[in-house]
Amino acid sequence: MKTETAACDAHIHIYDPRFAAQAPIEENAGVPQYRALQARLGLKRAVVVQPRVYGTDNSATLQAIADLGLANARGIAVVDRDIDDARLAALHEGGIRGIRFSFHSPNKDAGDFETVARLAQRIAALGWHVQLHWTADQIAQQESLLRQLPVPIVFDHMARLPPGTGLSHPAFGIVRSLLASGRAWLKLSGPYLNTAFGVHGGYPDTDAIARAWIEAAPEQLVWGSDWPHVTEPVHKPDDAELLELLSRWCCDPAVRQQILTTNPARLYGFHDH
């Protein structure tokens, strides 16, 4: 499926050897390589998510936004818990529109649940959101916190519901109600993170979950490739196949267009020219 108009890939990572990293970086995963993928898939817009290897130094992400062009790129930062207002303002000027808390696996730079509440208060005036890569169990355990946050919430990777049994997990109902309220969004991304079949297995156990999200709240969903797929060092998924999954999950072209174009424009503040 090659897209048209201002389709957005709402979840990518850019690695740039010009910037210091805490670990070896992914090779051939810079802006030039991503531009080639955009051309191949017919994508126009992108959201650059701060890679873990750069910690809370968002310089590489800001440079990627600038290189892609602020008209068609936004970013999600990871920040220090004591970041000052001037730095937040500078991040906003550079295209940042949210901060990520990745608690799915241990992450010393991501803060803790108390930090989520405190930083959400800080970013509310900027119109930012919090992006959460949490396990389904963490979502269920933190329901009270989620319902009290003063900013929109974006759930990463289909809310990481467990394959096969995800629709019966308490997190499904919690996220569904937040989506219905208009306070939350969800990324149809990372199917290989939510399957028992592996990268080349076609991800059949993601179908029911993805279709349930599309049925529940099509106006609150965005799509992301998760390029360059750093969690899959041996067998990289085919990005064209990942985009084609959206057609398998959703047979309505108007809804697919909404997920790829209209919704991300609302969430990230893109404007047609």
C-alpha positions in Angstrom: 0.0 0.0 0.0 1.6 3.2 -1.2 0.0 6.2 0.5 -1.0 9.6 -0.9 -1.3 13.2 0.4 0.2 14.0 3.8 0.6 10.6 5.3 2.5 10.5 8.6 4.8 7.9 10.1 4.2 8.7 13.8 7.0 6.6 15.3 10.6 6.5 14.0 14.0 6.8 15.6 17.0 8.5 14.0 20.6 7.7 14.8 23.3 10.2 14.0 27.0 9.5 14.6 27.7 13.2 15.1 26.2 13.0 18.5 27.5 11.2 21.6 25.6 8.1 22.6 25.6 5.9 25.6 26.0 2.7 23.5 26.7 1.8 19.9 24.1 3.2 17.6 22.2 1.6 14.8 24.0 1.9 11.5 22.4 3.3 8.3 19.6 4.8 10.3 19.9 8.5 9.6 17.8 11.0 7.9 19.0 10.1 4.3 18.1 6.5 4.8 14.7 7.4 6.2 14.0 9.8 3.4 14.5 6.9 1.0 12.0 4.9 2.9 9.5 7.8 2.9 9.8 8.0 -0.9 9.3 4.2 -1.2 6.1 4.2 0.9 4.7 7.6 -0.2 5.0 9.1 3.3 5.4 12.8 3.9 5.4 13.5 7.6 7.3 11.9 10.5 7.5 11.9 14.3 11.0 11.3 15.6 11.1 9.6 19.0 14.2 10.0 21.1 16.3 6.8 21.0 17.3 5.3 24.3 21.0 5.4 23.5 21.0 9.2 23.7 19.5 9.4 27.2 18.1 12.8 27.9 20.3 14.7 25.4 17.8 15.3 22.6 20.3 17.0 20.3 20.2 14.2 17.7 16.4 14.2 17.7 16.2 18.0 17.3 18.7 17.8 14.4 16.7 15.1 12.7 13.6 17.2 12.9 15.5 20.2 11.4 16.9 18.0 8.7 13.5 16.5 7.8 12.0 20.0 8.0 9.8 21.4 10.7 6.8 21.7 8.3 6.7 17.9 8.1 8.4 16.6 11.2 7.8 16.6 15.0 9.6 15.0 17.9 9.1 13.2 21.2 11.8 13.9 23.8 13.1 12.2 26.9 13.9 14.8 29.6 15.5 15.2 33.0 13.0 15.3 35.8 14.3 18.8 36.8 14.4 20.3 33.3 13.9 24.1 33.4 11.3 26.1 31.6 13.8 27.7 29.2 14.9 24.3 28.0 11.3 23.1 27.6 10.6 26.2 25.5 13.7 25.5 23.3 12.5 22.0 22.7 9.1 23.2 21.7 10.7 25.7 19.3 12.7 22.7 17.8 9.5 20.7 17.1 9.1 18.6 20.3 5.5 18.0 21.1 5.6 15.4 23.9 7.8 13.5 26.3 8.2 9.7 26.5 8.2 7.5 29.5 9.4 4.0 28.4 8.9 1.7 31.4 8.3 -1.5 29.4 11.8 -2.5 30.3 14.2 -0.9 32.9 15.3 2.6 31.8 17.3 4.8 34.1 16.6 7.9 32.0 12.8 7.5 31.9 12.1 8.5 35.5 9.3 6.9 37.5 5.5 7.1 37.8 5.8 10.1 40.1 7.9 11.9 37.5 5.1 11.3 34.9 2.6 13.2 37.1 5.0 16.0 37.9 6.3 16.6 34.3 2.8 16.4 32.9 1.9 19.4 35.0 5.0 21.2 33.6 4.2 20.5 29.9 0.4 21.2 30.0 0.8 24.9 29.1 2.9 23.9 26.0 0.1 21.7 24.7 2.3 18.6 24.8 1.3 15.1 25.6 2.9 12.2 27.4 3.8 9.1 25.4 3.8 5.9 27.3 5.6 2.7 26.4 4.2 0.6 29.3 3.2 -3.0 29.8 -0.5 -3.8 29.9 0.0 -4.7 33.6 1.6 -1.3 34.3 -1.3 0.4 32.5 -3.8 -1.5 34.7 -1.9 -0.8 37.9 -1.6 3.0 37.2 -5.2 3.6 36.1 -5.8 6.2 38.7 -2.7 8.1 37.6 -3.7 7.9 34.0 -7.2 9.3 34.6 -5.7 12.3 36.6 -3.1 13.4 34.1 -3.7 17.0 32.8 -2.4 16.3 29.3 -3.3 14.0 26.5 -1.8 10.5 26.6 -0.4 8.5 23.7 0.0 4.8 24.2 2.8 3.2 22.3 2.6 0.0 20.2 -1.0 -0.9 20.6 -0.7 -0.6 24.4 1.4 -3.7 24.5 -1.6 -6.0 25.2 -0.4 -9.7 25.5 -0.8 -11.7 22.3 -3.9 -13.9 22.1 -5.5 -12.7 25.4 -5.1 -8.9 25.1 -8.8 -8.1 24.7 -9.5 -9.7 28.1 -6.7 -7.8 29.9 -8.0 -5.0 32.2 -5.7 -2.6 30.3 -7.9 -2.9 27.2 -10.9 -1.5 28.9 -8.9 1.3 30.6 -7.3 2.4 27.3 -10.5 2.1 25.4 -12.4 4.4 27.8 -9.5 6.9 27.7 -9.7 6.9 23.9 -13.4 7.3 24.0 -13.0 10.4 26.2 -10.8 12.0 23.6 -8.0 12.3 26.2 -5.9 9.6 24.8 -4.4 8.3 21.5 -2.9 5.0 20.5 -0.2 4.1 18.0 -0.9 1.2 15.6 2.8 0.2 15.6 5.2 -2.5 16.6 3.2 -5.6 15.6 6.4 -7.6 16.0 6.5 -6.6 19.7 3.0 -8.0 20.2 3.1 -11.4 18.5 4.1 -14.9 19.2 4.8 -15.6 15.5 8.0 -13.6 15.0 8.9 -11.1 12.3 8.3 -13.4 9.4 5.1 -15.0 10.8 2.7 -12.4 9.5 1.6 -11.3 12.9 -1.9 -12.9 12.8 -2.4 -12.6 16.5 -2.3 -8.8 16.2 -5.4 -8.7 14.0 -8.0 -8.9 16.7 -6.4 -6.3 18.9 -5.7 -3.9 16.0 -9.2 -4.2 14.7 -10.7 -3.7 18.1 -8.8 -0.4 18.5 -9.9 0.7 15.0 -13.5 -0.2 15.8 -13.4 1.5 19.2 -11.8 4.9 18.4 -10.7 5.4 14.7 -10.4 9.1 15.4 -7.8 8.6 18.1 -5.3 6.4 16.3 -2.1 7.0 14.4 0.2 4.6 12.5 4.0 4.2 13.0 6.6 2.0 11.5 9.0 2.0 14.5 11.9 2.3 11.9 14.7 1.2 12.0 13.4 -1.6 14.3 16.3 -1.7 16.8 14.5 -4.4 18.8 15.0 -6.8 15.8 18.7 -6.8 15.2 18.8 -10.1 13.2 15.6 -10.1 11.1 14.3 -6.7 10.2 10.7 -6.4 9.2 9.8 -5.1 5.8 8.3 -1.6 6.2 6.1 -1.9 3.2 4.6 -5.0 4.8 4.1 -3.2 8.1 2.2 -0.4 6.3 0.2 -3.0 4.4 -1.0 -4.4 7.7 -3.2 -1.3 8.0 -5.2 -2.5 5.0 -5.6 -5.9 6.6 -6.8 -4.4 9.8 -9.0 -1.8 8.2 -11.0 -2.3 5.0 -12.3 1.3 4.9 -10.0 3.6 2.8 -11.5 6.7 4.5 -10.6 5.4 7.9 -7.1 4.4 6.8 -6.6 7.9 5.5 -7.9 9.3 8.8 -5.3 7.2 10.7 -2.5 8.2 8.4 -3.2 11.8 7.8 -6.0 13.6 9.6 -5.4 12.2 13.1 -1.6 12.8 13.2 -2.2 16.4 11.9 -4.4 17.0 14.9 -2.2 15.3 17.4 1.1 16.8 16.3 0.0 20.1 15.0 0.8 19.6 11.3 -0.8 22.1 8.9 -1.5 21.6 5.2 0.3 24.1 2.9 
